[in-house]
């Protein structure tokens, strides 16, 4: 009991610092951003592609570091380029070879530019594990703009995006410009991945861009409900992971991944019990 009280007091004390509040705001925004995208990632079977996209965000940051420009812009450029390449190479249909090729190329370029950089490359390498405690006010504003932009475009393109994601052949026959919709989603995914990488790191980006979506589709088949559940799960993981990491001083990405995995297990259990109950009711 005393240990829990001490942890609570330590967390409340740390919440009095501006940089912690900025990190909390960034986590809340990231929960919305990743939660909206995650179910579509699952529906479009791009889980492995998310990993490649996040890895190439590091490539973009490494190139930006070498040329002395913004690491955030470099990460966005790298991840968006990766997502567009995967769409052009035909990621749908289980073409994981394209993912492997793009990922290996990006990591090779990352290593090259980090090797050539004459200064300290710690900042770029921090994108591997995240740097949410270093988020500034400008970073929060940038994340807020990206979140509003992604959510607005998803809402605007929701019907054709959902149709093209669920059944691209039928959507194309119905007049939906599937390739254009796929390219638009690739840009949104790249933007979301770049923002997520800066918070939880390239190594654990799947905790927020895949796990909430996989959890939501395990408990509901309604697309809008899946998005709502996904946002809730992403918020619990991002904000909860940050709060739980404050007192013990653990990396935020570790706690985010633990919470995401726990939510996924619970949702899979709920989905499994529901699937067993339906045949029994029919009998």
C-alpha positions, 0 to 999 in steps of 0.5 A: 500500500505504501509503495502504491501511495509513493508511486501516486505521489511521485506521479502527481509531483511530476505532473506539475512540470510543463514538459510532462504536461506537454508529453501527456498532451502529445500522448492524447493526440497520438491516441486519436491519430493512431486509433483512427488509422489502426482499423484501416491498417488491419482491414487493408492487411498492411500490418507488416507494411506499418513496420517498414514505414516506421523503419523508413522514418528513421531513414528520413531522419538520418538523411535530414540529420546529415544535411542539417534540416528538421528531423521531424520533416525528414521522418515524415518524408521517409515514412510517406515515401515508404508507404507510397512505394509499398502501395505502388509495389502492390502490398495488398495480396500478401506481397510481403517481399516488397515490404522486406525489400523496402525495409532493408533498403531503408535501414541500409540508407539509415546506417550509411547516413548515420555513419557519414554524419560527423557529429553526435547522432544520438537524436536520430537514434532516439527515434528507435525507442521514442522521445516523448519526454522531449516533446516541445510545445512546437512539437505538440502543435505540429502533432495536433495539426497532423491529427486534425488533418488525418482525422478530417481526411479519413472522415471525408474519404470514409465511404470510398476508403472503407469500400476500397479497403474491404473489397478493392475489386468490387469497389473498382467495378463500382467506379471507386478510384481504388489506386487513388484512394490507396495512395491517399491512405498511404500518405495518411499512414506515412504521416501517422507513422512518422508522428508515432515514431517520434513518440514510441519509436520505430521499434514499437510503433506497432503498439499504437498503429496495429494493436488498437485496430486488431483489438477493436476488430476482434470485438466488433464487425461495425466499422465505425464502432471499430474506430471508436474502440480503437481510439479508446484503446490507443488512448489507454495505451498512450496516456496510460503508458506515459502515466505508469512510466513516470514514477518508476522511470521506465521508458514510455514505449515499454509501458505502451507496448505492455498495455496494448498487448494486455488489451489485445489479449482481453479483446481476443478472449471476448471475441473467442467467447462471443464466437463460441456463444453464437453457435450455441444460440443457433442450436 
